[in-house]
Amino acid sequence: MFVTLEQTDVAELHQFRDPVTGLRALIALHSTRLGPALGGCRCLPYPDEASAIADVCRLARGMSYKAALAGLPLGGGKAVIIEPPTDYDRAALYRSFGEAVHRLGGRYITAVDAGTEIQDLDQVAHVTPHVRGCSADGIDPSPYTALGVFAALNAAIQHRLQRHGVRGLHLAIQGLGHVGSQLALMLGRAGAKLTLADLNTLRARQLADRLHADWVPADHIYDVPCDVFLPCALGSILNADTISRLHSPLIVGAANNQLATPSDARRLLERDILYTPDYLNNAGGLIALALGHQQVPVDQIRRKVLTIGRTLTRILHDAQRLQVAPATMADRLAEQHLHDARPETLQSYPEARHVYA
């Protein structure tokens, strides 16, 4: 366990168990230097505890970097619930999780993530105020996440393909959940040719019919020749096997932690595939939760989310100038903010203003 904490630089890992509800949960706090750690809660049937620990720690680090690059006065944290293997009272499970969140005294704020729905957050909100994105907030972060990926995609296309916009480009989307489906709708309206894939083949087929797009079985999406590959499902999908199968010069996705291992970044470079930092691409949801809770008007939130494209453009140019991977450049900038910035001065950083101001 401590090896994982050291590899991800996670400061705290909290474990919670409730035998009455079946709750087995982990909450990781990577950093609270810039403010309380905001991050979603996943509820998945992890195969073992080690997998859950690795996931929550990597995700918590990504949230710290995401908030830092977005110029938000927030730290990075994440929670996972190891889904009980048999029938359980879901409402009671999430109320128990809410009690766990509350014990941290506001140092961690939870939100939606894979396997967690808004109605689950409503149960959490019964026992703690430290939750964002529940019904009372009236904020669904998914459309803003998709909008941010759309902005990042346009910036990456301009940088790599010297094209303006997605019209006429062939895009392959993996994962059609809350974010992937909305992104597909945006891209379809913008004139892109789409190939869709999801573990739920009925969902993929129905959305493809709606958009007059193609669809393939989930594992075949890596083999589709395309202009851009967009991973929008779960993480760790870019590995030695899948990278060798890709036929795309560009990867811009919404999924967290898309690289299975750090060495996979090198594999992408060797194949001359440009990979944009996932925690920058998908920062729109975090921005929406943070600013929406402050009653910032929707049009202002959208404008801030769209400036993700400008931030990515700068990172791509700096990475090219310094001859490093864009992900490395983004990591350096985020770590600089975490090391140097204080919440009250964060917005004075020009890099932070790309997203926040």
PEZI-V129331 format. One record per residue. N is the residue number from 1. PHI is phi in degrees with one decimal (* if undefined). PSI is psi in whole degrees, 0 to 359 (999 if undefined). D_CENTER is the distance of its C-alpha to the mean C-alpha in Angstrom with 2 decimals. Layout:
N_PHI_PSI_D_CENTER ; N_PHI_PSI_D_CENTER
This chain:
1_*_316_23.52 ; 2_-67.6_332_24.41 ; 3_-61.9_316_23.70 ; 4_-63.4_318_20.02 ; 5_-61.7_319_20.03 ; 6_-69.8_321_21.81 ; 7_-65.0_326_19.65 ; 8_-99.6_356_16.47 ; 9_60.1_32_18.62 ; 10_-76.9_132_17.67 ; 11_-80.6_321_20.49 ; 12_-139.7_142_20.77 ; 13_-132.1_116_20.11 ; 14_-105.0_136_21.62 ; 15_-114.1_136_22.87 ; 16_-132.3_137_24.11 ; 17_-138.9_133_26.41 ; 18_-131.4_103_28.35 ; 19_-65.0_338_30.89 ; 20_-71.0_314_31.83 ; 21_-95.6_347_28.52 ; 22_86.5_10_27.22 ; 23_-66.5_128_24.30 ; 24_-133.1_107_22.95 ; 25_-131.0_152_19.93 ; 26_-126.1_137_18.35 ; 27_-125.6_120_16.89 ; 28_-106.5_132_15.89 ; 29_-112.1_110_16.39 ; 30_-79.2_312_15.54 ; 31_-155.9_140_17.09 ; 32_-122.6_22_18.75 ; 33_-63.1_322_20.54 ; 34_-94.8_352_19.20 ; 35_153.8_185_19.15 ; 36_-61.4_148_18.10 ; 37_-81.8_114_14.93 ; 38_-105.2_129_12.49 ; 39_-170.1_151_9.78 ; 40_-72.8_173_9.57 ; 41_-116.1_123_12.02 ; 42_-93.8_143_11.87 ; 43_-128.1_101_15.30 ; 44_-137.3_155_16.08 ; 45_-83.2_71_19.41 ; 46_-57.1_141_18.72 ; 47_-68.2_333_21.75 ; 48_-160.9_170_22.62 ; 49_-66.1_324_21.89 ; 50_-61.1_320_21.10 ; 51_-64.7_320_18.16 ; 52_-65.7_318_16.82 ; 53_-63.6_315_17.51 ; 54_-61.7_318_15.88 ; 55_-65.8_311_12.59 ; 56_-66.6_326_12.62 ; 57_-71.7_316_13.75 ; 58_-63.9_319_11.31 ; 59_-66.4_321_8.35 ; 60_-63.1_317_10.65 ; 61_-61.5_316_11.36 ; 62_-59.5_324_7.95 ; 63_-68.2_323_8.04 ; 64_-60.7_313_11.56 ; 65_-66.3_321_11.02 ; 66_-61.7_312_8.56 ; 67_-65.6_321_11.30 ; 68_-64.6_313_14.02 ; 69_-67.1_331_13.31 ; 70_-80.3_354_12.96 ; 71_70.7_27_16.29 ; 72_-95.9_143_15.58 ; 73_-79.5_61_17.97 ; 74_-137.4_151_15.48 ; 75_-95.2_191_14.87 ; 76_-121.5_127_12.19 ; 77_-149.8_170_12.47 ; 78_-158.8_156_11.31 ; 79_-131.0_148_13.58 ; 80_-132.5_141_14.46 ; 81_-109.3_124_17.49 ; 82_-77.9_107_19.42 ; 83_-59.7_131_20.54 ; 84_-58.7_144_24.35 ; 85_-76.2_345_26.08 ; 86_-123.2_181_28.59 ; 87_-55.4_139_29.03 ; 88_-150.3_162_27.95 ; 89_-84.2_102_27.96 ; 90_-64.2_320_24.35 ; 91_-61.9_316_25.26 ; 92_-66.0_323_27.01 ; 93_-59.9_314_24.20 ; 94_-75.0_331_21.76 ; 95_-65.9_322_24.57 ; 96_-64.4_320_25.12 ; 97_-63.4_320_21.50 ; 98_-59.5_322_21.96 ; 99_-64.2_323_25.03 ; 100_-63.8_316_23.16 ; 101_-59.7_317_20.73 ; 102_-64.6_328_23.87 ; 103_-63.4_338_25.59 ; 104_-83.6_1_23.29 ; 105_65.1_29_24.83 ; 106_90.9_359_21.93 ; 107_-73.5_340_20.45 ; 108_-127.5_133_17.36 ; 109_-118.6_126_16.01 ; 110_-94.8_167_14.18 ; 111_-161.0_185_12.20 ; 112_-76.9_150_11.07 ; 113_-159.9_186_8.87 ; 114_-54.8_129_10.18 ; 115_86.2_353_13.92 ; 116_-115.7_134_14.26 ; 117_-112.6_169_15.78 ; 118_-59.5_321_17.07 ; 119_-64.9_333_20.48 ; 120_-68.4_318_19.32 ; 121_-64.8_329_18.15 ; 122_-62.2_324_21.58 ; 123_-67.3_319_23.19 ; 124_-59.4_319_21.33 ; 125_-66.6_343_22.56 ; 126_-67.1_334_26.08 ; 127_-119.4_352_26.19 ; 128_-152.6_145_24.00 ; 129_-83.4_355_23.05 ; 130_-88.3_64_19.97 ; 131_-148.3_144_17.52 ; 132_-127.9_146_15.62 ; 133_90.3_11_15.10 ; 134_-80.1_176_18.22 ; 135_-57.9_323_20.99 ; 136_-63.4_330_22.86 ; 137_-72.5_327_20.19 ; 138_68.4_26_20.21 ; 139_-121.5_117_16.63 ; 140_-100.6_112_14.31 ; 141_-72.1_342_10.89 ; 142_-58.9_313_10.17 ; 143_-61.2_327_12.66 ; 144_-73.6_325_11.42 ; 145_-61.8_313_7.89 ; 146_-61.1_320_10.18 ; 147_-63.2_319_12.56 ; 148_-64.8_320_10.52 ; 149_-64.1_320_9.82 ; 150_-59.1_317_13.52 ; 151_-66.1_317_14.55 ; 152_-62.9_319_12.97 ; 153_-60.5_315_14.60 ; 154_-63.3_322_17.88 ; 155_-65.8_318_17.94 ; 156_-68.0_321_17.40 ; 157_-63.4_317_20.02 ; 158_-61.4_318_22.39 ; 159_-70.8_313_22.09 ; 160_-91.2_318_22.40 ; 161_-101.6_355_24.31 ; 162_53.1_43_26.20 ; 163_-122.0_150_25.54 ; 164_-103.9_112_24.92 ; 165_84.4_174_22.65 ; 166_-101.2_355_21.76 ; 167_-56.0_127_25.11 ; 168_85.0_351_26.74 ; 169_-85.1_150_23.95 ; 170_-97.2_118_23.00 ; 171_-117.9_135_19.29 ; 172_-109.8_118_18.14 ; 173_-108.5_123_15.18 ; 174_-103.7_115_14.12 ; 175_100.9_118_12.92 ; 176_-124.1_44_14.22 ; 177_-79.4_211_12.73 ; 178_-55.2_314_11.96 ; 179_-84.9_311_9.72 ; 180_-58.9_320_11.48 ; 181_-68.6_319_14.83 ; 182_-69.0_324_14.59 ; 183_-65.1_319_13.53 ; 184_-60.0_319_16.48 ; 185_-63.0_317_18.74 ; 186_-60.2_313_18.03 ; 187_-70.5_324_18.70 ; 188_-62.9_316_21.69 ; 189_-64.4_331_23.17 ; 190_-82.5_359_22.77 ; 191_95.7_14_24.95 ; 192_-79.8_151_22.82 ; 193_-88.0_128_24.09 ; 194_-118.0_142_21.53 ; 195_-121.0_126_21.46 ; 196_-113.3_151_19.32 ; 197_-150.3_143_18.62 ; 198_-156.7_151_17.50 ; 199_-59.2_330_18.87 ; 200_-87.1_96_20.50 ; 201_-65.7_329_23.00 ; 202_-63.2_317_24.51 ; 203_-61.0_316_21.33 ; 204_-63.3_316_21.02 ; 205_-65.3_317_24.73 ; 206_-66.0_317_24.88 ; 207_-69.1_323_22.16 ; 208_-61.7_318_23.78 ; 209_-62.3_319_27.11 ; 210_-64.2_323_25.93 ; 211_-99.1_3_24.63 ; 212_54.9_44_27.44 ; 213_-109.9_174_24.98 ; 214_-94.3_159_25.30 ; 215_-141.0_153_23.58 ; 216_-135.6_159_23.82 ; 217_-57.1_153_23.40 ; 218_-51.8_313_20.00 ; 219_-76.4_348_21.15 ; 220_-84.2_350_22.98 ; 221_-63.7_332_20.10 ; 222_-67.7_338_20.14 ; 223_-94.6_2_23.78 ; 224_-82.4_119_23.54 ; 225_-65.8_128_24.81 ; 226_-156.3_168_22.67 ; 227_-80.9_325_21.89 ; 228_-142.5_136_18.08 ; 229_-102.8_129_15.97 ; 230_-120.5_97_12.61 ; 231_-77.7_118_10.64 ; 232_-130.2_23_8.76 ; 233_-107.4_224_9.65 ; 234_-83.2_174_9.21 ; 235_-87.8_186_9.08 ; 236_59.1_35_12.32 ; 237_-97.9_349_13.69 ; 238_-98.1_105_15.04 ; 239_-137.0_183_18.23 ; 240_-55.7_319_21.89 ; 241_-70.7_308_22.74 ; 242_-69.4_325_20.06 ; 243_-63.1_322_20.15 ; 244_-66.8_340_23.91 ; 245_-94.1_346_23.66 ; 246_-68.9_144_21.53 ; 247_-127.2_58_23.55 ; 248_-146.9_139_21.32 ; 249_-82.3_356_21.50 ; 250_-148.6_135_17.95 ; 251_-124.4_121_14.38 ; 252_-139.3_107_11.69 ; 253_-134.2_169_8.76 ; 254_-94.2_343_5.60 ; 255_-64.3_147_5.20 ; 256_-82.6_147_4.16 ; 257_50.2_57_7.70 ; 258_-68.5_329_9.40 ; 259_-79.1_129_12.63 ; 260_-69.2_322_14.80 ; 261_-142.4_160_16.88 ; 262_-58.1_328_17.47 ; 263_-67.7_343_20.39 ; 264_-70.4_336_18.37 ; 265_-63.4_320_17.64 ; 266_-65.3_320_21.44 ; 267_-60.7_320_21.88 ; 268_-65.8_318_19.91 ; 269_-61.4_319_22.06 ; 270_-62.9_331_25.14 ; 271_-93.8_6_24.46 ; 272_57.7_42_23.84 ; 273_-105.3_123_20.40 ; 274_-82.8_122_18.27 ; 275_-114.3_122_14.65 ; 276_-93.4_146_12.47 ; 277_-61.9_123_10.00 ; 278_-62.6_322_6.44 ; 279_-73.4_347_5.61 ; 280_-87.4_314_8.22 ; 281_-51.1_314_7.62 ; 282_-100.6_21_4.75 ; 283_-74.5_351_6.69 ; 284_-60.1_322_8.94 ; 285_-64.8_318_8.18 ; 286_-63.8_317_8.79 ; 287_-59.5_317_11.72 ; 288_-64.5_317_13.04 ; 289_-64.6_318_13.18 ; 290_-68.4_313_14.82 ; 291_-81.5_325_17.21 ; 292_-62.8_325_17.94 ; 293_-65.9_337_19.13 ; 294_-91.5_10_21.49 ; 295_65.1_29_22.84 ; 296_-69.4_135_21.86 ; 297_-59.2_150_22.93 ; 298_-58.7_318_20.59 ; 299_-64.2_327_21.91 ; 300_-71.5_322_21.18 ; 301_-61.6_315_17.56 ; 302_-60.7_318_17.25 ; 303_-62.1_319_19.11 ; 304_-65.9_319_16.90 ; 305_-62.8_319_13.72 ; 306_-64.1_336_15.79 ; 307_-74.4_358_16.68 ; 308_-54.6_323_13.38 ; 309_-60.7_320_15.60 ; 310_-67.3_320_18.30 ; 311_-62.2_316_16.32 ; 312_-64.4_320_15.23 ; 313_-57.8_316_18.89 ; 314_-63.3_316_20.18 ; 315_-62.5_318_18.06 ; 316_-64.0_318_19.21 ; 317_-66.4_316_22.75 ; 318_-65.3_321_22.83 ; 319_-64.0_319_21.51 ; 320_-65.7_319_24.20 ; 321_-64.6_320_26.80 ; 322_-91.3_358_26.18 ; 323_56.9_50_25.73 ; 324_-129.0_165_22.52 ; 325_-69.0_145_19.25 ; 326_-55.4_323_16.75 ; 327_-63.4_322_14.26 ; 328_-65.7_318_17.27 ; 329_-63.1_317_18.05 ; 330_-65.3_318_14.71 ; 331_-58.8_316_15.02 ; 332_-61.6_316_18.57 ; 333_-66.6_317_17.92 ; 334_-63.9_317_15.38 ; 335_-65.6_326_17.87 ; 336_-62.4_315_20.67 ; 337_-61.3_315_19.31 ; 338_-64.6_326_18.85 ; 339_-78.5_320_22.34 ; 340_-100.2_327_24.20 ; 341_-83.4_151_22.85 ; 342_-114.8_151_23.98 ; 343_-51.6_320_22.39 ; 344_-75.8_346_25.45 ; 345_-115.2_359_25.46 ; 346_-57.9_320_21.84 ; 347_-70.9_352_22.26 ; 348_-80.6_350_25.23 ; 349_-77.4_129_23.20 ; 350_-57.7_320_23.24 ; 351_-62.0_319_19.85 ; 352_-65.5_324_18.32 ; 353_-65.7_339_20.30 ; 354_-54.6_324_18.64 ; 355_-103.5_321_15.84 ; 356_-82.7_325_17.60 ; 357_-102.8_999_21.07
